[in-house]
Amino acid sequence: MQKANAAQQPSSNRRPGARLAWIGQGFLLLLAIMVVIILGRNLIDNPELFIQIIISGLQLGFVYALIALGYTMVYGIVKLINFAHGDVFMVGAFVSYYAVARFQLHVWPSAFFPDLDPLVTVTLGSLSVILLSMITCAALAITIERVAYKPLRDAPRIAALITAIGVSFFLEFFGALSFVFSPRFIPYQRPFDVVTWYIKDGIYLVEPGKAPPAGSITFSNILLIIAVASILVQVFLQFLVRKTKIGKAMRAVAFDKPTARLMGINVDAIITTTFAIGAAFAGLGGVLYAIAYSSIWSQLGILPGLKAFVAAVLGGIGSIPGAFIGALIMGQAESLTAGYISTPMRDAIAFTILILVLLVRPTGIFGEPEKEKA
């Protein structure tokens, strides 16, 4: 009889958490409406400034996407938040710095092929720098996975999480040693020149040494390169995961490791490959970030890494499209906060988003609740 009465009770009495979720969603909806109203007013008052801030947010968001993809791939396979991933991003930036400033790798085509077109020379040289950073970061991630994470694969998750934090600290403070990267900020020498255009009754090139006209909207070749690289990486990963044999193996390992092993899949090799791919794209992100903001230091990976992690959670950690969309949202949130509130508040807003997502929709935009395996 008691069971029957319990079954007749309203679901809200049996699930008080559902009521709290509805309250949280209502608050988030109200907050979103307020943000839209404020942004709409700013757009009307000064459209040029608003569009300029949006462009800045896009550049930042595309860089975050390259880092967030590594977080979401690793979590999807081994359910590990690899907090050392942001520091791998930092190593990629420093590898490109030494390749350009110390070894002049970006000018090798002109040394061997002096008759090449200057545009081809710059493109080949820059791609060589990026490729070196990606390979170095992939090798570093494989080493970290083999040494630090593989022995803890069957240990409680908290052990692997603490190890990831320890590896992150090691990379940061080892890099800060004077005979490694040093603790100071280092001006970054770009492998190519920055070309800037402005939009005002048409698109025009900004002449070197001259400022664009007041009230114009500017963008550079760096923004275009970062956007194209990020979109191509997204498309490549979607193709890899959905259409290739190694992608199918990744999905099988992510779903059920013991069964995947019984089906003849080398689970350890797949996990290592996932770490390597994610780190390679973090290295690409490190190079593009350094090119865009032209200053690097040994703590470079901390905040971009954490914000990319927030982006992965926002989009639905484990989802590649989710990481991409979440990163673009994070970039816009940070840029708009810095433009209309204050620069120090941009970091607070990023982690406020994380708290709201965890309260209202822990699975993120594209994430799905975990289902029991049959």
Secondary structure, 3 states (H helix, E strand, C coil): CHHHHHHHCCHHHHCHHHHHHHHHHHHHHHHHHHHHHHHHHHHHHCHHHHHHHHHHHHHHHHHHHHHHHHHHHHHHHHCCCCCCHHHHHHHHHHHHHHHHHCCCHHHHHHHHCCCCCHHHHHHHHHHHHHHHHHHHHHHHHHHHHHHHHHHHCCCCHHHHHHHHHHHHHHHHHHHCCCCCCCCCCEECCCCCCCCEEEECCCEEECCCCCCCCCCCEEEEHHHHHHHHHHHHHHHHHHHHHHHCHHHHHHHHHHHCHHHHHHCCCCHHHHHHHHHHHHHHHHHHHHHHHHHHHCEECCCCCHHHHHHHHHHHHHHCCCCHHHHHHHHHHHHHHHHHHHHHCCCCHHHHHHHHHHHHHHHHCCCCCCCCCCCCCC
